[in-house]
Amino acid sequence: MSKPAKPFVPVAVLEAVADYFKILSETSRLQILQSLRSGSMNVMELCEATGLGQANLSKHLKVMTQAGILTRQARGTSAYYNIADPLVFEFCELACGQIGDRLQQQAKTFLQAAPFPPNDRTANKTTQSQKTTSQKTPSQKTREKAPAPTSHIRN
């Protein structure tokens, strides 16, 4: 019986990494990061930039600040938020690149697929409409082709 291999990274470290990625797994938090990429902003500016409500935004800012992703600086009566480590954008760019590559490959595979034959329902509808047209009497066919009668307008 062989012993299971020891993990290369201690579980506590893996848990910390998982927690970090959990913080980045929220769309709203990614919007906040995107907004702060151009520089520091206060809560009201971030509300406008992201479209998030102030209470919801404040909750996300607190979580991100506690995790060390953002820094908070008091200036007068406002608190301004900054990106603590710009490397977070490299993670995001790497993920976007991988997702883009995967989508391009899926699109390429889809476009290379052979066209599907018509399904039975479509074929039956075509056949039914052809039968209906061929079963019409000559007078019915004439009425369909003839222009509608015009009414006489008196002046």
Secondary structure, DSSP 8 states (H G I E B T S, - for coil): -------SS-HHHHHHHHHHHHHTT-HHHHHHHHHHTTS-EEHHHHHHHH---HHHHHHHHHHHHHTTSEEEEEETTEEEEEES-THHHHHHHHHHHHHHHHHHHHHHHHHHS------HHHHHHHHHHHHHHHTS-HHHHHHHHS---------
